[in-house]
Amino acid sequence: MKMRNVAIIAHVDHGKTTLVNQLLKCSGTFRENEKLEDRAMDSNAIERERGITILAKTTSVKYKDFKINILDTPGHADFGGEVERIMHMVDGCLLLVDAFEGTMPQTRFVLKKAIEANVKPVIVINKVDRPNANPQKAVDEVLNLFIELGAPDEFLDFKVAYTSALNGTSSLDPSPSSQKPGMDPIFDLIVNEIPEPQVEQEGPLQLQCALLDYNDYVGRMGIGRIQRGTIKVGESVTCARLDGTTKNFKILKLIGYYGLKKSEIEEASAGEIVAVAGLPDINVGETICATSNVEALPPLHIDEPTLQMTFGTNSSPFSGKDGKLLTARQIEDRLFKEAQKDVSLKVTRVQNSETWVVSGRGELHLGILIENMRREGFELEVSRPQVIIKEIDGQKCEPYEDLSVEVPNDFVGDVMTSLASRDAELIDMDAGDANTKINYIIPSRGLIGFVTNFLTLTKGYGIIAHTFKEYRPLATGKIGERQIGVLVATETGQSTPYAIQHVEERGVMFIYPGEQIYEGMIVGENKYDTDLSVNVCQTKNLTNQRSANKDQTVVLKSPRKMTLEACLDYINSDELVEVTPNFFRMRKRILNDAMRKKWEARNKNN
């Protein structure tokens, strides 16, 4: 059977996973009585809730005489490293662009990776049924992007399909009225435009691991495309390591992909994408070869982490009351298990302590790890995210990012003022009738805590996207630190309506009456730029006097609801977030009020 290997790449939320769903549905991969869920490839609960793809997924469909291997890639910048490696497993890609939004920062990033790997793109303009969609403008923007990125001439004559993945319709004509049910126009473009795998059917085995998977039975598995020869279960092979050494091992299992199923197979030949089990410490970029002919392929580039956080065992007075997994050994095992399958994650234990430095590609990357651990029953405390400072040519450097925001015209001034205070450098702006698109270069530090602020400033109407650009000399000043103070509890106990009523005039509360509180916990935001110690557990003194307004109900303002991401964005370097299965609480590192004030005074004098 003839074969095509294709990746689906796009900016976040432009419809990749929905399109894969339609390709699966329209290819006849499923029986008529089988129900296919929306975004079926997003199997993880968090992926389904947030509508994002976190890890690349592999599937395959049959169309006419072809087997088409499809890789659904993440669109978010934090998971962009997956896209880069997948380009070494495919011979073509579908570049999805939203007909209304046009090209976005991550569109540029993924297309750049495709051009660098010489992977031929076919353009799919999605969401043509959206109000105010402009498919022709989107195509023009893609062409400009190709020219800007220095694409070879043969790539400039790209083919375009137009779809509404949500409705399951497609056509080769930009007019929404020409849309017809089914995905045949896209399948035909894949078959006719994307070359067959550039592999050698005969010869000694060669397979490069581009992605990792992990399961509890066989441990770590390497996923890659067979470049040459065939691979069989039970055969002895050699792994050419990244450090130049070799390791012999036996193929325990081979996993193939069809539809939504992973199935064990006995053998696979050149061009196939498979998962290989047998070497528990296989790494991305290592080559599995025939023992008689060890020939390593060039190593793959893996993006370095740019952000780090400290994870620690829960040291709050409420430790052990909510979660089941709270010891240092359990947390360490879980973190190192995650590092086994996520090549962009680095975990280092801090000597003589129950804390670990966990480095990743961004706030979302680390936030999702924390959320997964919380759901599994872990209790832990985490610090504010910090950028990783590198020394380049004897100079301290920090990561910078390309930032693109699209905001309603009424909010442009507020957003620009906020970004200027975070050291963002304005590149260009394009004002439309209703919205303005602005591009910046900003230190990664300046983006920590900005997303929550941005959504508040634009009342939820703003669109924000950013991708890593490069390392530059370290900017001076405290960029990204919260400028406003907090209300810190001085007592341990249950919060009361009486106490909250007296405290809420000082600022905005984060807690409800009846919540369990401990000394040093952050219970609200102060109006001013200094921290304020408050007692939210105080009760009304009982006297034998009858009050004239004794039956009057205490009316309190609604507290601000803080999500896990909002808490991580909000805290400063002297604060932590306590994470348990049912609660996340912000707290000071030093809980005792008197000791904290001494520490603050000492630091002020220094």
Secondary structure, 3 states (H helix, E strand, C coil): CEEEEEEEEECCCCCHHHHHHHHHHHCCCCCCCCCCCCCCCCCCHHHHHHCCCCCCEEEEEEECCEEEEEEECCCCHHHHHHHHHHCCCCCEEEEEEECCCECCHHHHHHHHHHHHCCCEEEEEEECCCCCCCCHHHHHHHHHHHHHHCCCCHHHHCCCEEEEECCCCEEECCCCHHHCEECCHHHHHHHHHHCCCCCCECCCCCEEEEEEEEEECCCEEEEEEEEEECEEECCCEEEEECCCCCEEEEECCEEEEEECCEEEECCEEECCCEEEEECCCCCCCCCEEEECCCCCCCCCCCCCCCCEEEEEECCCCCCCCCCCCECCHHHHHHHHHHHHHHCCCCEEEECCCCCEEEEEECCHHHHHHHHHHHHHCCECEEEECCEECCEEECCEEEEEEEEEEEEEEHHHHHHHHHHHHCCCCEEEEEEECCCEEEEEEEEEHHHHCCHHHHHHHHCCCCCEEEEEEEEEEECCCCCCCCCCCCEEEECCCEECCHHHHHHHHHHEEECCCCCCEECCCEEEEEECCCCCEEECCCCCCCCCCCCCCCCCCCCCCCCCCCCCHHHHHHHCCCCEEEEECCCCEEEEECCCCHHHHHHHHHHHHHC
